[in-house]
Amino acid sequence: MSVLLDLCVTGVLGTAISVVYWLLKHWWIDAQYGWYLPPGPRRIPLLGNAHQVGLDGQHKTFAEWSKRYGDVVFMRVFSKPALVLNSVEAARDLLDKRSAKYSDRPHFTLLVDMFGSDPNPALMPYGPWWRQHRVWLHAGLMDKESLSMYQPIIRSETGKLVSALIESPDDFVAHIKRFVGGLMMEIAYGHTAVSADDELITLADTVVREAMDSGSIAGTLVDYFPSLRCIPTWLPGGRFKRRAARIRGMMREMYDRPYEQAKAAMARGMAKPSFLTSLLENMAADGDLTPEHEEHLKGAAIVLYTGGTDTTSAVLATFFLAMTLRPEVAKKAQNEIDRVVGSARLPDFEDRTSLPYIECILSELYRWNPPLYLGVPHRLTADDDYRRWHIPGGSMVIPNIWWMLRNPGWYSDPDAFHPERFQEVDSSLAEKSPRNLVFGFGRRICPGRQLADQTLWLAIATILTMFDIRRARDAQGNEITPEAVFVSGGISHPKPFRCDIRLRSQDAAGLVRKFSGGVT
């Protein structure tokens, strides 16, 4: 009992010391630079602006602040300085043009230290290992030869998606998740998911879901007061530690299991070409495969899944919602496909430049519901001056991508799904392209953006070729009009809705096997 009491006292004292330290630091910075900080809402002692920023709806709060304080807003979450960027101009000026200072990440105590999601290039600090991950990811995801190698996999998985939609269209959300999960497992590890309940996909989905659902008050506070890690689990608010320990065990399995499976397949001479096997072969040939490198390879491979599945699934779910609400958009796209592609085959990658309206639909999907409203926060590594303001080093920097893409100054009627807005965009206005915003900024821009973009394009074009997407009807035969409501906790998904998915013709079903290389 005395040991537990000592632990309790140590935790409380550690938290108290942290609070005093941050208060003093906050007072010193404000005393020295207060007049020169960017404008922002009034702060109160200890909390800063934490009481004004809830766990949900932050993007809308920040957008409202921009109307009062401008496009660059300074705040404090407890005593940690943070900068919200509400305009493309500010994001480009700081995150792109000054990327040497703005490419770090805040330290995520819950995700990294407690859940064990490390090494993970999406979360790791800016430094030598992050640069090494970037080299690996660029070679595996942005090289033209690599992207071409993945195209048959995308075709095959798209064929499986379409076949699943034919068999059970009401389960379209589950089919989307299996499609994206299977694709990412195949590309990352060469692992083929043979069923909807594939063990590796189920494991990874469970870990991601558990981690995303762990935003309790205590779980969130530990990122700002790391000493809370020391409190006993039996104290009020300490239960999050038990959940963290459970997630940590699953996280370790998620990192290790597909990696070891791929290595075993290589040893048997049965491994399929993949992102991981390519790296392993090159490093083994160079004699660089140390245990430390292996740990980092595990992180580089798993980020393809954790970083790409939920975001890509969210865009596809948003596509089904948009087509349900705007059937005339789907019809216009189908007319374009019928005219260009014909009825003897399905669209393929070489058709992309000939189908500009499909391109407009994808751009509008990115704009209407960007998967990550606030991106992933950056961190300023040293003091900086911008416009007439001083920005303290260590500030968390948050790009409000949602508002950049909903700003009525750039987009008329921004709440409406209107692909035509991108039909006559001048090349000089390329900054308005959502593709240049939704994947992030600067050196932290998503390295898998081209893979995600071509996957989404082919899936959307194929689904529109094969299916009509209509509003579902109730028991009385009345149309059910879903609401354009999105759940914004973490990654933004549409609120669950129903729609009626039907084959455009029976002849269309026969195209699937030929298109996907005989795999359906």
C-alpha positions in Angstrom: 0.0 0.0 0.0 2.9 2.4 0.8 4.3 1.8 -2.6 1.0 2.7 -4.3 0.8 5.8 -2.1 4.3 6.8 -3.1 3.4 6.3 -6.8 0.2 8.4 -6.3 2.2 11.2 -4.5 4.9 11.1 -7.2 2.3 11.4 -9.9 0.5 14.3 -8.3 3.8 16.1 -7.5 5.0 15.6 -11.0 1.8 17.0 -12.4 1.9 20.0 -10.1 5.6 20.7 -11.1 4.6 20.4 -14.8 1.7 22.9 -14.3 3.9 25.4 -12.4 6.7 25.1 -15.1 4.3 25.6 -18.0 2.6 28.6 -16.2 6.0 30.3 -15.6 7.0 29.6 -19.2 3.7 30.9 -20.5 4.0 34.1 -18.4 7.6 34.7 -19.5 6.8 34.3 -23.3 3.7 36.5 -23.0 5.6 39.1 -21.0 8.3 39.3 -23.6 6.3 38.9 -26.8 2.7 39.4 -25.8 2.3 42.6 -27.9 3.8 40.9 -31.0 1.9 37.5 -30.9 -0.7 36.9 -33.6 -4.3 37.9 -32.6 -6.5 35.3 -30.9 -9.2 34.7 -28.3 -8.6 35.8 -24.7 -6.7 33.3 -22.6 -7.3 32.5 -19.0 -4.7 31.2 -16.5 -3.9 27.5 -16.6 -6.4 26.6 -19.3 -5.3 29.1 -21.9 -8.0 28.5 -24.6 -8.5 24.8 -23.8 -12.0 25.5 -22.5 -12.9 27.0 -25.9 -11.7 24.1 -28.0 -13.7 20.8 -27.6 -12.8 17.4 -28.9 -15.3 17.8 -31.8 -16.0 20.6 -34.1 -12.6 22.3 -33.8 -12.6 23.2 -37.5 -15.7 25.2 -37.2 -14.5 27.0 -34.0 -11.3 27.9 -35.8 -13.2 29.1 -38.9 -15.3 31.4 -36.6 -12.2 32.8 -35.0 -10.8 33.6 -38.5 -13.7 35.9 -39.1 -12.8 37.9 -36.0 -9.1 37.6 -35.7 -7.9 36.9 -39.2 -6.3 34.0 -41.0 -3.5 33.5 -38.5 -4.8 32.9 -35.0 -2.7 32.3 -31.8 -4.0 30.3 -28.9 -2.8 28.2 -26.0 -4.0 24.8 -25.1 -3.3 24.8 -21.4 0.2 26.4 -21.7 1.3 25.0 -25.0 1.3 27.6 -27.8 -0.5 26.9 -31.0 -1.0 28.6 -34.3 -4.1 28.0 -36.5 -3.7 28.8 -40.2 -7.1 29.5 -41.8 -5.9 30.5 -45.3 -3.9 28.9 -48.1 -1.6 31.9 -48.2 -0.5 31.5 -44.6 -0.1 27.7 -44.9 2.0 28.1 -48.1 4.1 30.9 -46.5 4.9 29.0 -43.4 4.5 25.2 -44.0 5.8 25.2 -47.6 8.2 28.1 -48.0 9.7 27.9 -44.5 9.5 24.1 -44.2 13.0 23.9 -42.6 11.4 25.4 -39.4 7.9 24.0 -39.7 8.4 20.3 -40.5 8.6 18.9 -36.9 5.7 17.1 -35.1 4.4 17.7 -31.6 5.2 14.8 -29.3 2.1 12.5 -29.0 2.5 11.0 -25.6 -0.7 8.8 -25.9 -0.1 7.5 -29.4 3.6 7.1 -29.3 4.7 6.5 -25.7 1.6 4.7 -24.4 0.1 3.0 -27.5 3.6 2.1 -28.9 2.9 3.5 -32.4 6.6 4.1 -33.0 8.5 4.2 -35.3 5.8 5.8 -37.4 7.0 8.4 -40.0 3.6 10.2 -39.8 4.2 11.0 -36.1 8.0 10.9 -35.6 10.0 14.1 -35.1 11.9 15.8 -37.9 15.4 14.3 -38.0 17.7 11.7 -39.6 15.3 8.7 -39.2 12.3 10.7 -40.5 14.4 11.6 -43.6 15.3 8.0 -44.1 11.6 7.0 -44.0 10.9 9.7 -46.5 13.5 8.3 -48.9 11.9 4.8 -48.5 8.3 6.1 -49.0 9.2 8.3 -52.0 10.9 5.4 -53.7 8.1 3.0 -53.0 5.1 5.3 -53.5 6.0 8.1 -55.9 8.4 6.5 -58.3 6.7 6.0 -61.7 7.9 2.4 -62.0 6.5 1.6 -58.5 3.2 3.2 -59.3 2.9 1.3 -62.5 3.7 -2.0 -60.6 0.7 -1.3 -58.3 -1.8 -0.7 -61.1 -2.7 -4.4 -61.7 -3.3 -4.7 -57.9 -5.6 -1.7 -58.0 -7.5 -3.2 -61.0 -7.8 -6.6 -59.2 -9.1 -5.1 -55.9 -11.5 -2.8 -57.8 -12.9 -5.8 -59.5 -13.4 -7.5 -56.1 -15.1 -4.3 -54.8 -17.5 -4.3 -57.8 -18.3 -8.0 -57.4 -19.1 -7.5 -53.7 -21.4 -4.5 -54.6 -23.3 -6.8 -57.0 -23.7 -9.5 -54.4 -24.7 -7.3 -51.4 -25.1 -3.6 -52.3 -26.5 -2.7 -48.9 -23.2 -3.5 -47.3 -21.3 -0.9 -49.4 -19.5 0.7 -46.5 -18.1 -2.7 -45.4 -17.1 -3.5 -49.0 -15.3 -0.1 -49.2 -13.3 -0.9 -46.1 -12.4 -4.4 -47.3 -11.4 -3.0 -50.7 -9.0 -0.3 -49.3 -7.7 -2.6 -46.6 -7.0 -5.4 -49.0 -5.3 -3.0 -51.4 -3.0 -1.6 -48.8 -2.0 -5.0 -47.4 -1.2 -6.2 -50.9 0.9 -3.2 -51.8 2.6 -2.9 -48.4 3.3 -6.6 -47.7 2.3 -8.7 -50.7 -0.5 -10.2 -48.6 -3.6 -11.1 -50.4 -6.9 -10.9 -48.4 -9.0 -13.9 -49.5 -12.0 -13.0 -47.4 -13.8 -10.1 -45.8 -12.7 -11.3 -42.4 -9.0 -11.6 -43.2 -7.0 -11.8 -40.0 -4.4 -9.2 -40.7 -7.0 -6.6 -41.9 -9.2 -7.4 -38.9 -6.2 -6.9 -36.5 -5.2 -3.6 -38.1 -8.7 -2.3 -38.2 -9.2 -3.1 -34.6 -6.0 -1.3 -33.5 -6.8 1.8 -35.6 -10.4 1.9 -34.3 -9.4 1.4 -30.7 -6.7 4.1 -31.0 -9.1 6.6 -32.7 -11.8 6.0 -30.0 -9.4 6.7 -27.1 -9.9 10.4 -27.0 -11.2 10.5 -23.4 -10.6 13.6 -21.3 -7.7 11.8 -19.4 -6.3 10.4 -22.6 -6.2 13.8 -24.2 -4.7 15.5 -21.1 -1.7 13.2 -21.0 -0.4 14.8 -24.2 -0.3 18.1 -22.4 0.7 16.8 -19.0 2.9 13.7 -19.7 3.4 13.1 -15.9 -0.2 11.8 -15.9 1.2 8.6 -17.2 2.4 7.9 -13.7 -0.9 8.0 -11.9 -2.2 4.6 -10.7 -5.0 3.0 -12.8 -7.3 2.9 -9.7 -7.4 6.7 -9.3 -10.2 8.6 -11.0 -9.3 9.1 -14.6 -6.6 6.4 -14.5 -8.5 3.8 -16.4 -7.2 5.1 -19.7 -3.9 3.4 -18.8 -5.5 0.0 -18.8 -6.9 0.6 -22.3 -3.5 2.0 -23.4 -1.8 -1.2 -22.3 -4.3 -3.4 -24.2 -3.8 -1.3 -27.3 -0.1 -1.4 -27.0 -0.1 -5.2 -27.1 -2.3 -5.2 -30.3 -0.1 -2.4 -31.8 3.0 -4.5 -31.3 1.3 -7.4 -33.1 0.2 -5.2 -35.9 3.8 -4.0 -36.5 5.3 -7.5 -36.2 2.9 -10.0 -37.7 2.6 -8.9 -41.3 6.3 -8.0 -41.4 7.4 -11.5 -40.2 4.9 -13.1 -42.5 6.4 -11.2 -45.5 10.0 -12.2 -44.4 9.0 -15.9 -44.1 7.5 -15.8 -47.6 10.8 -14.3 -48.9 12.7 -17.1 -47.2 10.5 -19.7 -49.0 10.9 -17.9 -52.3 7.2 -17.3 -52.4 7.0 -13.6 -51.7 5.0 -11.3 -54.0 6.5 -8.0 -55.1 5.6 -5.3 -52.5 6.8 -2.1 -50.9 8.3 -4.1 -48.0 9.9 -6.9 -49.9 11.6 -4.4 -52.3 13.1 -2.6 -49.3 14.2 -5.8 -47.6 15.9 -7.1 -50.8 17.8 -3.9 -51.4 18.9 -3.5 -47.8 19.9 -7.2 -47.4 22.0 -6.9 -50.6 23.7 -3.8 -49.2 24.3 -5.4 -45.8 22.3 -2.7 -44.1 19.6 -4.8 -42.4 20.3 -4.2 -38.7 17.7 -4.9 -36.0 17.2 -1.1 -35.7 16.6 -0.8 -39.4 14.1 -3.7 -39.2 12.1 -1.8 -36.5 11.9 1.2 -38.8 11.0 -0.9 -41.8 8.0 -2.2 -39.8 6.9 1.4 -39.2 7.4 2.4 -42.8 5.3 -0.5 -44.0 2.4 -0.2 -41.5 2.0 3.5 -42.2 0.7 2.6 -45.7 -2.2 0.9 -43.9 -2.8 3.2 -41.0 -2.3 6.3 -43.1 -4.2 5.2 -46.2 -7.2 3.0 -45.3 -9.5 5.3 -43.3 -8.8 8.4 -45.3 -9.4 6.6 -48.7 -12.5 4.8 -47.3 -13.9 8.2 -46.2 -13.6 9.7 -49.6 -15.3 6.7 -51.2 -18.1 6.7 -48.7 -18.5 10.5 -49.4 -18.8 9.6 -53.1 -21.7 7.3 -52.5 -23.4 10.0 -50.4 -22.8 12.7 -53.1 -24.2 10.5 -55.9 -27.2 9.7 -53.8 -28.0 13.4 -53.3 -27.0 14.5 -56.8 -28.1 11.7 -59.3 -27.8 14.2 -62.1 -24.1 14.4 -61.4 -23.8 10.7 -61.7 -25.8 10.7 -64.9 -23.6 13.3 -66.5 -20.5 11.3 -65.6 -22.0 8.1 -67.0 -22.8 9.9 -70.3 -19.1 10.9 -70.5 -17.9 7.4 -69.7 -20.3 5.8 -72.3 -19.1 8.3 -74.9 -15.4 7.8 -74.3 -15.1 4.2 -73.1 -18.1 2.6 -74.7 -19.9 -0.5 -73.4 -17.4 -3.3 -74.3 -14.9 -2.6 -71.4 -14.5 -0.7 -68.1 -12.5 2.5 -67.7 -8.7 2.1 -67.2 -5.9 4.4 -66.2 -5.1 5.5 -69.7 -8.7 6.9 -70.0 -8.1 9.4 -67.3 -7.2 12.4 -69.4 -10.2 11.7 -71.6 -12.7 11.8 -68.7 -12.5 15.4 -67.3 -15.8 15.3 -65.5 -14.8 12.3 -63.4 -11.7 14.4 -62.5 -14.1 17.3 -61.4 -16.1 14.9 -59.2 -13.0 13.7 -57.4 -11.8 17.3 -56.9 -15.1 18.2 -55.4 -15.1 15.1 -53.1 -11.8 16.3 -51.7 -13.2 19.8 -51.3 -16.6 18.9 -49.9 -15.4 16.5 -47.2 -11.6 16.4 -46.8 -10.8 13.4 -44.6 -8.5 15.3 -42.3 -10.1 18.6 -41.5 -7.1 19.9 -39.6 -4.4 17.7 -41.2 -1.8 16.4 -38.8 -0.3 19.3 -36.7 3.2 20.6 -37.4 5.6 22.0 -34.8 7.8 25.1 -35.1 11.3 24.2 -34.1 12.6 27.8 -33.5 11.2 31.3 -33.0 10.0 32.9 -36.2 8.6 36.2 -37.4 5.8 36.4 -39.9 4.1 39.5 -41.2 4.2 41.8 -38.1 4.1 39.0 -35.5 6.4 36.9 -33.5 5.7 33.2 -33.3 7.4 31.3 -30.4 9.4 28.2 -31.1 7.7 25.0 -30.0 4.3 26.2 -31.2 1.9 23.6 -32.6 0.8 24.7 -36.1 -2.6 23.6 -37.3 -3.8 24.1 -40.9 -7.6 24.4 -41.1 -7.9 22.6 -44.4 -11.7 22.3 -44.0 -12.1 26.1 -43.9 -9.6 26.6 -46.7 -11.9 24.4 -48.9 -15.2 25.9 -47.6 -14.2 29.6 -47.7 -16.9 31.4 -49.6 -14.3 33.9 -50.8 -12.9 31.1 -52.9 -15.8 28.8 -53.5 -19.3 30.0 -54.2 -22.1 28.1 -52.3 -19.4 26.0 -50.5 -21.8 23.7 -48.8 -23.2 22.4 -52.1 -21.6 19.4 -54.0 -21.0 21.0 -57.4 -18.3 19.4 -59.5 -18.8 22.0 -62.3 -16.9 24.6 -60.3 -13.7 22.8 -61.4 -14.5 22.6 -65.1 -13.1 26.0 -66.0 -10.4 26.6 -63.4 -7.6 28.6 -65.0 -4.1 27.0 -64.6 -3.0 30.2 -62.8 -5.5 29.3 -60.1 -4.0 25.9 -59.4 -3.7 26.8 -55.7 -7.5 26.4 -55.5 -7.2 22.7 -56.5 -8.2 20.6 -53.4 -5.6 18.1 -54.5 -2.9 20.6 -53.5 -4.4 21.0 -50.0 -6.0 17.7 -48.7 -2.7 15.8 -48.6 -0.9 18.3 -46.4 1.9 20.8 -46.7 5.6 21.2 -47.0 8.0 18.3 -46.3 5.2 16.5 -44.4 2.9 16.2 -47.4 1.5 12.7 -47.8 3.9 10.5 -49.8 1.1 8.2 -50.8 -1.0 10.9 -52.4 -0.5 9.7 -56.0 -1.4 6.1 -55.1 -4.5 7.2 -53.2 -5.6 9.5 -56.0 -5.3 6.9 -58.8 -7.0 4.3 -56.6 -9.9 6.7 -56.0 -10.2 7.7 -59.6 -10.4 4.1 -60.9 -12.8 3.0 -58.2 -15.2 6.0 -58.9 -15.0 5.6 -62.7 -15.7 1.9 -62.5 -18.6 2.2 -60.0 -20.2 4.9 -62.2 -19.8 2.6 -65.2 -21.4 -0.3 -63.5 -24.1 1.1 -61.2 -26.9 3.6 -60.7 -26.9 5.0 -57.2 -30.3 6.2 -56.0 -32.1 7.2 -52.9 -33.4 4.3 -50.9 -37.1 4.1 -50.2 -39.0 3.4 -46.9 -41.7 0.8 -46.3 -44.3 3.1 -47.9 -42.2 3.7 -51.0 -41.1 7.2 -50.2 -37.6 8.3 -51.1 -35.3 8.7 -48.1 -33.1 11.8 -48.6 -29.9 11.4 -46.4 -28.4 14.4 -44.7 -25.0 15.7 -45.7 -23.7 15.3 -42.2 -20.1 14.2 -41.4 -18.7 12.8 -38.2 -15.5 14.8 -37.7 -13.8 13.0 -34.8 -10.3 12.3 -36.3 -11.1 11.3 -39.8 -14.3 12.7 -41.3 -16.8 10.0 -42.5 -20.4 10.6 -43.6 -23.0 9.8 -41.0 -24.4 6.3 -41.7 -27.0 6.5 -44.5 -28.9 4.2 -46.9 -28.8 4.2 -50.7 -30.0 2.0 -53.5 -27.2 0.6 -55.7 -28.3 -1.2 -58.8 -26.5 -2.6 -61.9 -27.0 -0.3 -64.9 -27.4 -3.4 -67.1 -26.8 -7.2 -66.8 -24.2 -6.9 -69.5 -22.0 -4.8 -67.2 -21.5 -7.6 -64.7 -19.6 -9.6 -67.4 -17.0 -7.0 -67.8 -15.6 -7.3 -64.3 -13.7 -10.6 -64.7 -11.9 -9.4 -67.8 -11.1 -6.0 -66.3 -9.6 -7.4 -63.0 -7.4 -10.0 -64.7 -9.7 -12.9 -63.9 -9.8 -12.2 -60.2 -13.2 -11.4 -58.7 
